[in-house]
Amino acid sequence: MMKVITLANKRGRTMVDDRDFPNVEEYSWQKHSQGYATRSKKVPGTQEVIHILLHRVIAGVQDVETGEILKPGARVRHRSANKLDNRRKNLLVTYPDGRKNSVL
């Protein structure tokens, strides 16, 4: 099953699996200029802004709260090329050494 999240800037909707919804629903997601569902977070005490990408959060590559990269070098791609389909079956994690993992 899946849940749909309406993006804050009304530029679309993104899909996530039911099991991921509770971890991401409290945040305001919007459509990035490159088509990804994203949220921004200002780093306290600085002018720096971190972009947190929903597909990277669901794949376990980036922390949803802090934006910290949890798996350096990992890249997440959308199998269908639909950047707003963030269901696990549509995500593939690749690594510089050639390894690939489906997000299960």
C-alpha positions in Angstrom: 0.0 0.0 0.0 1.0 3.6 -0.4 0.3 7.1 0.9 0.3 10.3 -1.0 1.8 13.5 0.3 0.7 16.8 -1.3 3.8 19.0 -1.7 3.8 22.3 0.2 4.2 24.5 -2.9 1.2 22.8 -4.6 3.4 21.6 -7.4 2.5 18.0 -7.2 2.2 15.0 -5.0 4.7 12.4 -3.9 4.1 8.7 -3.1 5.6 6.8 -0.2 5.0 3.3 1.2 2.7 3.1 4.2 5.6 2.1 6.5 7.6 5.2 5.6 4.7 7.7 6.0 4.9 8.1 9.8 8.6 9.1 9.6 8.1 11.8 6.9 4.5 13.1 7.2 5.3 15.8 9.8 7.7 17.6 7.5 6.8 20.1 4.8 8.0 18.7 1.5 8.1 20.6 -1.7 9.1 20.0 -5.3 12.8 21.0 -6.0 13.7 22.6 -9.3 15.2 19.3 -10.4 11.9 17.5 -9.7 12.7 15.8 -6.3 10.6 16.0 -3.2 12.8 17.9 -0.8 12.8 20.0 2.4 15.2 22.7 3.5 16.7 23.1 6.9 18.8 26.1 8.1 22.0 25.1 10.0 21.7 26.9 13.4 24.1 29.8 13.8 25.0 29.9 10.1 23.5 31.0 6.8 23.9 27.5 5.4 20.8 25.6 4.2 20.7 21.8 3.9 18.5 20.2 1.4 17.0 16.9 2.6 15.8 14.7 -0.3 12.9 12.4 0.4 14.2 9.5 -1.7 17.5 9.6 0.1 15.7 9.5 3.5 13.6 6.5 2.6 16.7 4.7 1.3 18.5 5.3 4.6 21.2 7.5 2.9 20.2 10.8 4.6 18.7 11.6 8.0 15.3 13.1 7.8 15.8 15.5 10.8 19.4 16.6 10.6 20.2 16.1 6.9 23.3 14.1 7.8 24.6 11.8 5.1 24.5 8.3 6.6 26.0 6.4 3.7 28.7 8.6 2.1 29.1 7.9 -1.6 25.8 6.2 -2.0 23.5 7.4 -4.8 19.8 6.8 -5.0 18.0 6.6 -8.3 14.3 6.2 -9.2 13.9 3.1 -11.4 10.9 4.6 -13.2 12.5 8.0 -13.6 9.5 9.5 -11.8 11.2 11.5 -9.1 8.0 11.9 -7.1 7.5 8.1 -6.8 9.4 7.4 -3.6 8.0 4.0 -2.9 10.8 1.5 -1.9 10.2 -0.7 -5.0 11.1 2.3 -7.2 14.3 3.2 -5.4 17.8 1.7 -6.1 20.9 2.5 -4.1 24.2 2.4 -6.0 27.7 2.7 -4.7 31.0 3.9 -6.3 32.4 0.3 -6.2 29.5 -0.9 -8.5 27.3 -2.5 -5.8 23.5 -2.0 -6.1 20.9 -2.5 -3.5 17.1 -2.4 -3.8 15.4 -0.5 -1.0 13.3 -3.1 0.8 
